[in-house]
Amino acid sequence: MANEEAAEDTPKPPNKMMDMLIAGVGIFALVTVSNIVTTIVFPPKIDLPMGDSAPAQEAEGPPIYHALNPPLIANLEGADADFLQVSIELMARDQKVIDALDTHKAAIRNNLLLMFSAHAGDDVNTRDAKEMLRMKVLEEVQAVLEPYVSGMTVEEAYFTSFVAQ
């Protein structure tokens, strides 16, 4: 009986594999909990694009406005208006884009005149129609400049005068 009591009092050899497994699970749990807490306390910033617009570029520097002078005059189709005269100002934030506008002014004016003359007189009467036309102006200008000015663009186009007769 003495042997049996001695066997019970003798500590069992430590199971190293079991200790490593418990330590690994503990570390995994600690890392997982800390990641969850960090995400709750400091949520990640997610930039989502707004609507159907193009990805917004970082606004660097003040806006630079450039007028397309002289005003554009185009013949329109339809009964309500025979011609359209518009003054347009373009906005960019980089002088290189403004310089490119001057360099490629002939191509820009040509494309805009062709675009305006393709519209019927009824297509320019409402505010929504004018806004759609303004967006088309911006797209035309960007399309002309795209091969020449990479990474920079004209951000906005504005009508500063709009006469349809």
N, C-alpha and C positions, 0 to 999 in steps of 0.2 A: 503494500500500500504506500509505502514511502516513495516508491518510484512513480506511482500514479500522481501523487501530490506534487512531486518535483516536476513532472512533465507539465502539469497545469500551470505552475508558477513560472515556467520558463517562457520568456517572450518568443513569439513566432518571428521568424526572419521577415524583414520588411519586403513587401512586394513592390519592387521599383517600377514595374510596368504600371501597376495600378496607381501609384503616386504620380507618375508622369501624366497619365490619362486624366486624373483629377485636376492636376495643375493646368493642363492644356485646356480643359473645359472651362476652368475658372478664368483663365486669360481670355479665351474666346468670349465668354459672357461679359467680362469687364469691358473689352473693346467694343462689343456690340452695344452695350448700354451707353457707353460714352459717346458713340457715334449718334445714337438716337437723341440723347440729351443735347449734344452739340447742334444737331439739325433743328431741334425745337427752339433752342435759345437763339441760335444764329441761322435763320432760314437762308437757303441759297437764293441768290438773285437770278431771276430768269428774265431775259429780254425777249419778249414776243413781238413779232411784227404786227403793226397796226393795219388791219383791213387788207385791201388789195394793193396798197401802195408799195412802192419799191423800198428796199431796205434803206433805212435812214442812215445817212453818213454823219459822222461826228461834226458838229458845228465848231469850226475852228476859225476864229477871227470874225471881224464884223462883216455884215453883208456888203457886197459891192454891187451897185446897180449899173446897168448898161442899157442905154436906149438904142433901139433899132431905128435910126433916122435915115431918111425921111419916113413919114408914116406910110404904111402899106395901103394901096388902093387896089381892089379887085372887083371885077364884074361878078355878079351873082345871077343865078338862075331863079326864075319864079316871078310871081306877080307883085308881091309885097315890097320887095327891095330890088333895085337894079344894080347898086354897087355898095361896097363896104370900104370904109376907111378906118384903119385902126393904128393907134400908136402903141408900141409894145416896149416894155422894159423887162429885162432879164436880170435875175439875181444869182450871184455865185459868191463864194467866199475866198476864192483864190484868184490872184491877178493873172495867172497863166490862162485860166478859163476865159477871163475878160479879153485877154490878148488874142486868144483863139477865136472868140466871137468876131473881133475886128478882122482877123485874117480870113475867115470863112463867111464873111457877111453876105457875099453874093450868092453862095449856095444856100444859106439860110433863108434869105429873102425869096429866092426862086422857089424853094420848097413850100414856104408859107403862102406865097401867092397862088401856087397851084392848088394847095389845100383849100384856101379860101374860095377860089373860083369854082371848086367842085361842090360847094354848098348852095342850097337853094335859099332864096330870100326868107322863106318861112323858118329856116333852121337857125336864125340868129335873133329872133324876136324876144324870147324868154330869157330870164336869168339863168335857168338851168342849161339852156342851149349855149349861152355865152360861156358858162363855166366849163362845159364840155369842150367848147372850142379852145378855151384857154389851156386846158389839159393837152389837147392835140397839138397846140403850138409848142408847149414844153417838150412833148415827145419828139416832134419834128426837129427841134433845135438840138436835143440830146442825140438824136440819130445822126445828124450831120457832124457833130463834134466827137462822137464816140471813137472813131478811128484815130483821131489826132490828140485827144487829151484823155489819157487813161487814168482811172482812179479818181478823177475829179469830174464834176459835172455842174451844169446849170441847175440850181435848186428850184427856182420858181420863174414863172412868166406872168406878167401883169399887163392888163389893158389899161393904159393911161388915157386913152381916148377911143371911143367906139361910136361910129356913125354909120348907120345903114339906111339908105334911101332908095 
